[in-house]
Amino acid sequence: MKKVLVISNDNVKRIGELKSVAKILGDIHEIIVITLDKNKKQIKGEWEKAWITNEMIGANIIESIIELSNSVDYIISSGDLGLSISPILSVKIDASLITEVTDVEKSDDTIIFVHPIYGGKAIAKYKAKKDKVVVSLRENYFDPDPLEGETEAEELLIKNKKVELLEVKMEATEGISLEDASVIVSGGRGIGGKDGFKELFELAKLLDGAVGASRAAVDAGWVPNSLQIGQTGTVVAPDLYIAIGISGATQHLAGISNAKIVVAINKDEEAPIFSRARYGIVADWKEFLPIFKEKIKQLKENEQ
């Protein structure tokens, strides 16, 4: 029987994604949850064993993970946490390392890990050659497990702190996070400036959604880095993604590959974003958006 150790931040969706993959990889599932909540004692889902720690620095928990890894076949994590601990952990325990996994295929007893390459234009498939495997998953690529029940967690013993955390600055955000939003209204270079994004925030509010941006809009200083969507930003998976004034660079398309419906609004009919869109509007967004918002308001009023 294969045993899987899951390492996750305290985010139910992330834990659910990791649990889904753990079920593919093995029969016995254990978990370490890193949280700021000092009163947390239970972990969502049914786990063979569960540990919890308030230590947020990956380097400080490596030794504790190594001690738990003796009887483990797979160690899986995701996001920034996974990328920070996976390389050194794989070296320490002499394990195969596979990062940024977007799919896991199982055929009989063979596990194949899928990883996008060339900015998402192609995929590579890997089979681990060592008995132990360290895997980091790309977020928002796996359907979260429903995590039925709860498991009592014990505190993870931290023996040797190698890095001291001096300060934490939390950026205040309003509304729904990009990772959890079912609707995202996103703007790019074609928006033209900060004032244009005000209209996008109005549209997102009408749709009960969140606002995102391309790297070009972020680099121009129109919106904060936290709104960047793409391979080097946040990978999202909304039900509806509205791309306004976004040309559709490869890195951006990689970040929205799991969006269910993409609507593109761009006056350049040759823009690459249209290749990903289910619905495309070739128009100046300044002319289209007021009409679009008015129609949404009318529909909402009719519902009431």
N, C-alpha and C positions, 0 to 999 in steps of 0.2 A: 504493500500500500504506500502510495506517495504522500509525503507531507509537505504542506505549503505554509510558509510564514509570510504574512501580509504586513506591510509597514505603511501607515497612512496618517495624514493630517486628520483632524477632527471635522470631517465633512462627510455627511451621510451619503451623498451622491458618489464621492470618490471611493468611499468604503464599499459601496454597492458595486461599483465597476470592478474593483479589485476582487471582491467576493465572486463575481461572475466568472472571472478568469481562473480564480483558485479552484472552482468547481470543475473546470476543464482539465486542470493540471493534476489534481490529486483528490484524495478522499478525506484527508485530515487537514483541518484549517486552523491555524493559530494567527493571532493578530497583535501588533503593537500600535497603539494610537498615541499620537503626539498632540497635546491639547494645551490651551491656555487656561482651561477651566480646572481650577484646583479642587473643585468639589465633585468632579465627574468620577463615577465609580463603575458605571455599566456601559457596555458597548453594544450598539445595535447589531442584531443578527446572532446566529448560533455558531459558537466557536469552541474548538476543543480546549483552548486556553486563550486568555486575553491579558495583556499588560497595558499599562497606561503610564505616560510620563509627561511632565511639564517642560522637559528639556527640549528646546526648539532647534538646537544646533546639531546637524547631522554628525559632525566629527566627534561630538561628545557621546553619541549613543552607539558608535560603531563597535566598541568592545563588548557592550551588552548584547548586541545582535549576534556577534561572533560566538558568544557563549551559548546562545540559543540555537545556533545553526548546525550543531553536530549531527542531529538526527533529521535535518530538513533537506528536502530534495530541491525545492524551489523557494527563492525569496523574491517577492514581487512588491513593487511600489510604483508611484506615478508622480508626474509633475516635477516641480523644482526639487522636491524632497528626494525623489528617485534619482534624478540626475546628479544630485550632490553626494549621495552615499553609495550608489551602485558601483562606480569604477573601483574605488578603494576597497569596498567590501569584497568584490569578486577576486581581487588580488590576494587579500588576506586569507580567504577560505579556498583559494585555488578553484574557482568556479568559472564556467562559461558566462560571458556577459553579453546581453542583447538589450539594446536601448530603444526607446521611442517606438515600441511595438503598437501596431494599430489593429492587428487581428491575430488570433491563435487558432490553428487548424489541428485537429486530432484525427489520425487514421490508425486504427488498431492501437498499438502502443507507441506510435511515433507522433511527436509533437513538433509542429512547424510554426515558427514565429514570423510574422509579416512586418516588414519595416519599409516605409516609403523612402525613396531616394530621388535625387535630381529635382528637389523642390516639389515632390509629389507627382512628377511626370511618369515615374516607374515605381515598381515595388520589388523588394528583394525578399527572398524566403530563406530562413536559416534553421538548421537543425543543430542543437547543442551537442558537442562531442564529449563534454565532461559530465560526471554524475551529478554534480551540483550546478544549478543554474541561477544566476541573478538577472532579473528582468525588470525593466522600467517601462511602464505603459504610457502612451500618449493619452491625455485626458479627453473625455467626450467621444471616445471611439467604441465604447462597449456599453451595452444596455445594463443599467444597474440592477443588481439583485434586490428583491423586495426587502431583504433583511428582516425576516420574521423573528420575533422574540428578542431577548437581550441576554448578554453574558456578563457575569460579574468579573471585573478586572482587578488584578493586583498591580501594585506599583512596580515599575521597571527599575531595577537597581542600577544606578549610574556610578561607576567606580572611579573613573578618571576623566575629569573635565579638562580638555586640551585647549578649549577656546572659551573666552569669557564674553558674554553678551553685555555690552555697555548701555545700549539704548535701543528702544523700539519706537519707530514712528509709524503710526497707522494713518493712512490717507482716508479721510472721511468721504464716503460715497453715498449718494442718495438713490433710492429706488432699487430696482432689481439688478443683480449682478449679471454680467455677460454670460457666465457659465450656466446660470440657472434660467435665463430669459427664454421664453417661448417665442418672443418676437424681438427682432433687433433691427433698428434703423441705423444704417452705417453710411458715413460720408467720406469722400476722398478729396483729392486735389481739386476736382471740379467744383467743389462747394465754394471755393474762393476766399474763405476767411472765417474768423470766429463768428461773425454775425450770421453767416449761413447756417452754422451749427445750432443757433437758437431755434431756427425753424425745424430742424431735425429733432430737437428735444421736445418741441410741441407735438410733432407727429408721433413720437414714441409714447408720449403721455396719453394721447388719444387711443393708442393701440395697446396700452398697458404693457409697454415693452421697454427695452433699454437702448442706449445709444452706443454705437461703436465707431471705429474710424480705421482708415488705411494708414500705413506707415507714413505716407507722404503728408497726410494731414497732421499726424503727430509730430513729425520732424519739423513741420512749419510752425509748430507751437500753438496751433489752434485749439487743441484738446490735450489733456494729460496722457502720459504713457499708458495708464491703466485702461484706456479705451481702445488700445491698438489690437486689431484682429489680424491674425496671420500666423505664418510659421514661426516668426520671431516674437509674436504677441500672444494673444489668447486664442486658443482653438475652440470654436463654438459649434453648437448643434441645435439651433432653434428650429421651431416648426416653420417660421417665416423669417426670411432674411431679405431686407430691402436695401439694395446697394445704390446709393445716389452719388453721382459724380465720381465713381470709382472705375478706373480703367480695367482693373482685374489682373494685376501682376501675379506671377506664378505663386509667390509666397503668400499672397492674400487668398488666392483660390484654395491653397492647401489648408488654410485656417477655417474655411467654410465648407469643406468637402462633405461634412455630415449634416449640413442644413437640408431640411426636407424640401422646402420651396424657396427658390431664390427669384426675387423680382429686381430687375436692373433698370435704372433710369439714367440714360446717358445720351448726350447729343451726338456722340461719335458712334455711328452704326457699326464701325469696325472694332470697337472696344472688345478685348478678350472676355470681359465679364459676361457678355451675351452668350458665350459658348457654355456657360454654367447655368444661365438663367432659364427658368421655365417660362417666365413672362418677361418680355423686354419692351421698354418704352423708349423710343428714340425721340428725345425732346430736351429742351432746356429745362432743367429742374425748377428754375425760378418761375416758369410759366405753368408747369405741370403741378407742382406741389400745392399751391393754393386751391386748385380745383379738386385735387385728391383729398385734401384735408376737409374741405367743405362737404364732399360726398360722404366721408366717414362720419362726420358730425350728424348728417341727415339720417344715416343708417342707425346710429346710436339713439337718436331721438325717436325713431320709429319703433325701436325695440322697447323703449320705455312706454 
